[in-house]
Amino acid sequence: MKYMLFLPLLFFVWLPCFSQNISSQNKLYGRVKDVNNEPLNAANILLLRLQDSGLVKGKISDNAGLFSFENIPAGKYRLSLSLINYEQIFSPAFDIADNQPEINAGSFVLKKLTKELSAVTVVSKKPLFEQKIDRMVVNVRNSITSAGGTALEVLEKSPGIVINRQTNALSMAAKSGVVIMINGKISHMPSSAIIQMLEGMAASNIERIELITTPPANFDAEGNAGFINIVLIANPNTGLNGSFALSAGYGKGEVGAGNINFNYRKNKLNFYGDYSYARDSREQIFYNYRKIDYLGIITENYATTLRSPLQQNHNARLGIDYQVTPKTVIGALIGGYDSRWTMNARNTITMYKDKVADTSLIIKNNELNHWKNFVANLNMQHNFKPDHTLSLDFDYLYYSDDNPNDYLNSYYNGAGNFLLNEQTRSGKLTPINTWVGKVDYTAKLSKKINFEAGIKGTLSRFTNDVDVARYKQTNWVSDSSLSGQYLLKENIEALYSSADIALNDKTSLKLGLRYEYTNSNLGTTITKNIVDRHYGKLFPSFFISHKINDSNAVNLSYSKRISRPSFNDLAPFTIFLDPSTFFTGNAALQPSFSDEVKVDYTYKKYILSLAYSIENNSIAEFQPKVDITTNKQYVTAENLENLKTISASLSLPFDITKWWTMQNNFIGAWQQVNAFYNAAPFRLQHLILNFNSSQSFKLPKDYSMEISGFFDAGGIYGTSRYKALGALNFGLQKKLNGNYGKLRFSVNDILKSISYKTYVDIPGQHFYTRSDYNFSQRTFKLTWSKNFGNNSLKGKRERNTASEEERQRVKN
């Protein structure tokens, strides 16, 4: 019944929208110079709407003082031009029509300041969700309901994203195999590590999140579902500037976070960094049920887990860029995080045989999962001439995971009488080292052709030291069948090239081809070559875009991609949920390959996308296997035969009034899983519906309000099905008088409806399992944020590092 309360939110979607001006393919260009006719580099040029002076786009002049804007909607505009120590000027008003391919704005002269003027701050409010042709952008910094939250909570609210906290898995547009990037750098971690990292990353330190479903050839071929790029806040302004935020809240446990970021820019030097801390102690409750029919006897296991976790995360970055010459920039970046998750749990398990209590078990469990990370990057960018750029990147990544568990198991008979105690423990120590080098070259070959090419090499070394022991008499005795030291070596070499071609004024084409060769070897100190694979693959991509008229456009794309097994999924290990339920690795995992065709249709600002994909050898993590003869359940990653997906997404942004805007996103999909269980083929099919809406209201006296929510009607994950879930969130913001920042109050999961309910029911296999995981609670948060320093606008060098795609395959 609680989902009926989502109806008021759904009602917003069907309100009428007002027509807006339509984007057209055009170009506005001009030049900035001083009184001596010398070009001015790095001047700020802002394109403003004439009606309300709202910021449309911003640009920075190049070394020749030139600037340009493209694809400007028809309308009335003016330009603002400024530079530090120069007077700001405004251009005369001008019109842009739909049929103007090029507009010459002319030359503008900036004069030196005769006295210091107060800085002018230009603020542009972005919607929470921005649908672009190749990606969805979630503008976290503008979201009131995201204030004081974490990156994981923001992702849970994002269109098409499903986070299964039971399995620590992410899916996007109904597909797993998502690659996570931080500032364009891949988080090369196991999924459980990524979930833990995102759970400790303060949302107040995030600028935006990009959901990229059709990555081009210069992205790694890894990731069958696409990329999620989390862009942290940067303040690329002149002088010293930055921002900080503090938040505190409660939801059956305290939550708190703090972050600060800064940027210092002077002359040829740019120095920047950030630090964030997050703490979460909200309680968690799990329910698990397993039923087995063996030899006519029905065995049932009921398990309840009460968890008292404490997660503390520290994240930090420090970087520098230096302009060696007008054409050459060098830079360095170091960063890392420390994620410490501790948990005390009480597990109560009761087993029945033919509805009669047989035995019961109480487990007291203590767990530590401590991840450490360090990354170092050196980079250089050189412009041989305008539109001809060479970039070099070298990265070193280090991860370490210490994951000890201890268990005290107390057994009782069916009448509740004590039988015995048993002590077990497991440990997993996992250091991972990765080196990455990349060289990219981009060139504008002609007015209609842009060319890119690159080469990349990745070298990874991974050790998994696993020990499982039982306490017998007065000593701990290792179980040799479950213990061991596993070594993995992997090299990946890649070459890519792509070309953007403007066929005519309305049609453009992008062709890409990537080749990757992989060497992967896994063994132990005793047994060599458990896995020894060598394979090379071509990954083509194709994009074509056609503008039918000023209101209609269509895009068509095709891409082939790969998902490699994560390091942790390959290396065998054993972690106990209880004495009859285990999490293990799978050395037999194979990489999966997918092919996807996608069509996008744009009408004005509305976008409809249709896609079909087939993924062979699809990797599904945390798949249950039940031994009905022993009543034991093993959870591991498995290859499915294939996964077929047909999906449709619709983006509906509306401006209801001047003070009320909304963004609505729908995703519908049909999925089919074909797989084998105990050598018997089986098939699962499911219809998927995901709805996400955000309503923003501007209120008097510098107040604003936001209501957001999502609803997921359920779906499939490998052999598992998950049931419907959703959330409704509320936020209120007040801009404080003077330079005192913003105060935000938010309530997340108002209906207490985020509960992960999954079940497995494979025909003919004589078992059934279901689970209910409550990881979060209705949470109230208060957040204060403030900017500091000089906010005169100045551009920042946007770049990615070499290891963007590597970080996804390390999981904690």
BELPE-V579582 format. One record per backbone hydrogen bond with DSSP energy under -0.5 kcal/mol. NH is the residue of the N-H (numbers start at 1). CO is the residue of the C=O. If there is no record, write none. Layout:
BEGIN
nh=(NH:NH)
co=(CO:CO)
END
This chain:
BEGIN
nh=(4:5:6:7:10:11:12:12:13:13:14:14:15:18:26:27:28:29:30:31:32:33:34:37:40:41:42:43:44:45:45:46:46:47:48:48:49:50:53:56:57:59:61:62:65:67:69:71:74:75:77:78:80:81:82:86:87:89:91:94:96:100:101:103:105:105:106:108:110:110:113:121:122:123:126:130:132:132:136:137:138:138:139:139:140:141:142:143:144:147:149:151:151:152:154:155:156:157:157:158:161:162:164:164:165:168:169:171:172:173:174:175:179:181:182:183:183:185:186:187:188:188:189:189:194:195:196:197:198:199:200:200:201:202:203:205:206:207:208:209:210:211:211:212:212:213:213:214:219:223:225:226:227:228:229:229:230:230:231:231:232:233:237:238:239:241:242:243:244:245:246:247:248:249:250:251:255:256:257:258:259:260:261:262:263:264:265:266:269:270:271:272:273:274:275:276:277:278:279:280:281:283:284:285:286:287:288:289:290:291:292:293:294:294:297:299:299:300:301:302:303:304:305:306:307:307:308:309:310:311:312:313:314:315:316:317:318:319:320:321:322:323:324:324:325:328:329:330:331:332:333:334:335:336:337:338:339:340:340:341:341:342:342:343:344:345:346:347:348:349:349:350:351:352:353:354:356:358:359:360:361:362:363:364:364:365:365:366:367:368:369:370:371:371:372:373:374:375:376:377:378:379:380:381:382:383:384:384:385:388:389:390:391:392:393:394:395:396:397:398:399:400:401:402:403:403:405:406:407:408:409:409:410:410:411:411:412:413:414:416:419:420:422:424:425:426:427:429:430:430:431:432:433:434:435:436:437:438:439:440:441:442:443:444:445:445:446:449:450:451:452:453:454:455:456:457:458:459:460:461:462:463:464:465:466:466:467:469:470:471:472:472:474:475:477:477:478:479:480:482:483:484:486:486:487:488:489:490:491:492:493:494:495:496:497:498:499:500:501:501:502:503:503:504:508:509:510:511:512:513:514:515:516:517:518:519:520:521:522:523:524:525:528:530:531:533:535:537:539:541:542:543:544:545:546:547:548:548:549:553:554:555:556:557:558:559:560:561:562:563:567:570:571:575:577:577:578:581:582:583:584:585:586:589:592:593:594:595:596:597:598:599:600:601:602:603:603:604:604:606:607:608:609:610:611:612:613:614:615:616:616:617:618:620:620:621:623:625:627:628:630:631:632:633:634:635:636:636:638:640:640:641:642:643:644:645:646:647:648:649:650:651:652:652:654:656:656:657:660:661:662:663:664:665:666:667:668:669:670:671:672:673:674:674:675:677:680:682:684:686:688:690:691:692:693:694:695:696:697:698:699:699:703:703:704:705:706:707:708:709:710:711:712:713:715:717:720:721:722:723:725:726:727:729:730:731:732:733:734:735:736:736:742:743:744:745:746:747:748:750:752:755:756:757:758:758:759:760:763:765:768:769:770:771:772:773:774:774:775:779:780:781:782:783:784:785:786:788:790:798:799:804:806:807:808:809:810:810:811:811:812)
co=(1:2:3:4:6:7:8:9:9:10:10:11:12:655:24:101:69:103:67:106:65:108:38:34:32:39:61:40:82:43:59:44:80:57:46:78:54:76:49:47:47:45:43:66:62:30:28:26:22:96:94:48:46:89:44:83:111:81:79:77:75:97:99:27:29:103:29:31:33:108:85:119:120:121:124:137:130:135:211:130:136:209:128:137:138:207:139:140:142:144:146:198:201:198:150:151:152:153:154:155:158:171:162:169:163:164:164:162:175:160:160:172:226:228:185:181:230:182:184:180:186:807:187:807:190:191:192:193:194:195:196:197:198:200:149:202:203:231:231:138:229:136:209:210:227:134:211:134:216:562:177:177:212:179:210:227:181:228:208:229:230:205:235:792:265:263:788:261:786:259:784:257:782:255:780:253:249:279:247:277:245:275:243:273:241:271:239:269:266:321:264:319:262:317:260:315:258:313:256:311:254:252:307:774:305:772:303:770:301:768:299:766:292:297:294:292:297:352:290:350:288:348:286:346:284:305:344:307:342:280:340:278:338:276:336:274:334:272:332:270:330:268:322:328:328:325:381:322:379:320:377:318:375:316:373:314:371:312:338:339:369:310:340:367:308:365:306:363:304:347:361:302:359:300:356:298:353:351:351:412:349:410:347:362:408:345:363:406:343:404:341:402:339:369:400:337:398:335:396:333:394:331:392:329:390:327:382:388:388:385:442:382:440:380:438:378:436:376:434:374:432:372:430:370:401:428:426:366:424:364:407:422:362:408:409:420:360:417:358:413:411:411:409:407:469:405:467:465:401:428:463:399:461:397:459:395:457:393:455:391:453:389:451:387:443:449:449:446:500:443:498:441:496:439:494:437:492:435:490:433:488:431:486:429:464:484:427:425:477:423:470:475:472:472:470:475:476:468:478:479:479:466:464:484:523:462:521:460:519:458:517:456:515:454:513:452:511:450:499:509:448:501:507:507:545:501:543:499:541:497:539:495:537:493:535:491:533:489:531:487:527:485:526:522:522:520:518:516:514:512:558:510:556:508:554:506:546:552:552:602:546:600:544:598:542:596:540:594:221:592:809:566:567:583:578:581:581:578:633:575:635:573:569:586:563:616:561:614:559:612:557:610:555:608:553:601:606:551:602:603:651:601:649:599:647:597:645:595:643:593:614:641:615:618:638:619:636:634:632:626:627:627:627:580:625:582:623:634:620:618:638:674:674:615:672:613:670:611:668:609:666:607:650:664:662:654:660:660:657:696:654:694:652:692:650:690:648:688:646:686:644:684:642:672:682:680:677:675:673:671:669:667:711:665:709:663:707:661:705:659:697:703:699:700:733:697:731:695:729:693:727:691:725:689:722:720:717:759:715:757:712:753:710:708:747:706:745:704:743:702:734:741:785:734:783:732:781:730:779:728:749:753:773:755:756:771:721:769:761:762:291:760:289:758:287:756:285:772:773:748:250:746:248:744:246:742:244:242:240:796:797:801:803:803:188:806:189:807:189:809:190)
END
